[in-house]
Amino acid sequence: DGTWLCVMTTGTGDEGDLGQHIVSTRSRDHGKTWELLTDIEPRDGPEASWATPYLTPYGRVYVFYTYNYEDRREVKLVDGSDTTHRVDLIGKFALKYSDDGGTSWSTQRWFVPIRETKIDRENPYQGKVRFFWSVDKMIAHEGASYLGISKVGGIQDGAFHSSEAYFLRCDNIDTERDPAKLTWQLLPETDRGLTSPEGLIASEVNMEVLSDGSFFCTYRTVDGHPGHAYSRDKGKTWTKSAFMTYGPGREKVKHPRAANFVRKLPAGPYQGRYIYWFHNNAMSGFVGRNPAYLLGGIEVDSPEGKVIRWGEPVAVLYGKSTEDRISYPDFIWDDGLYITETQKSTARVHPVPDDLLAALWQSP
């Protein structure tokens, strides 16, 4: 009916503090005003974090999130020297659903089974406790749906010690209405996920499907460049770990330790083309997220199949303070392109001017 539905993670304190939970809200005027927040999980329950939605063809909305189902209050550091009270990245991958457009949510939750891999067995709990999260948007392709997740090897020095990128495939989420009967598979089929060519961090993976059925994904690293990979067999195997480039044989894209996303435009004058969100600098740490840039991409042929060739960076959003951290966008096409973003405590919606969007494909 044209209503926008938003799910998000919120709380009364800082990221990771007690009381962190997931909520939803709706807008009927392109994000100008929003309804009061609706709790998907209660604020007085175990941590529920990093919500991501999926709309089925029959109108049901699923929300996926990390749920601290054992209500642990601390976890061991990787080196075993101490513990941390950051418990919003542990537990099970949960889902709830709404059949009324996000006005209300199922009381019951279900858990997605995730195959154990090497990075789980090497964490401080030998896989008995899982560290993971997702910021991806599930996409459908040829009867199956795919969602990127990040597995974490544990926490050390206030950050993730190591991470690998995977995808969950569900073959029947678009047709099966009993969540307990959904079938899940972890991809790639190996014991290791996608990794950085140099460092220990490969996380926040997201992907799109190219016109020949190839998969293209990007993920963040701590090495000054994002990672990227292609799959020609629906995610079962992927190309060797590599830093993202502007195209075959071209220079590497610069990006700090921050979210980076690829999206295919679903409508409008550039339907079928690609946009890529990043920050165009190689700073280290959780900084360098202002301004934000877009690349415009088109498909070109290669000996292995379709690949994406990217244009030149175009600044799309900026803040007046260098401390601003503009990140975790989503993209909505509704008679034009809108971008949502958050700076940890403030979330906003921005219409993208038509001439700015056109500039993405006017590079020399």
Beta strands, then each sheet from edge to edge (+ up, - down):
strand 1: 4-10
strand 2: 21-27
strand 3: 38-39
strand 4: 48-55
strand 5: 61-67
strand 6: 75-76
strand 7: 83-84
strand 8: 92-98
strand 9: 110-112
strand 10: 131-133
strand 11: 139-141
strand 12: 144-156
strand 13: 159-170
strand 14: 184-187
strand 15: 203-209
strand 16: 215-220
strand 17: 227-231
strand 18: 242-243
strand 19: 261-264
strand 20: 274-278
strand 21: 292-302
strand 22: 305-310
strand 23: 314-317
strand 24: 327-333
strand 25: 337-342
strand 26: 347-351
sheet 1: 1+ 2- 3+
sheet 2: 4+ 5- 8+ 9-
sheet 3: 6+ 7-
sheet 4: 10+ 12- 11+
sheet 5: 10+ 12- 13+ 14-
sheet 6: 15+ 16- 17+ 18-
sheet 7: 19+ 20- 21+ 22-
sheet 8: 19+ 20- 21+ 23-
sheet 9: 24+ 25- 26+
end
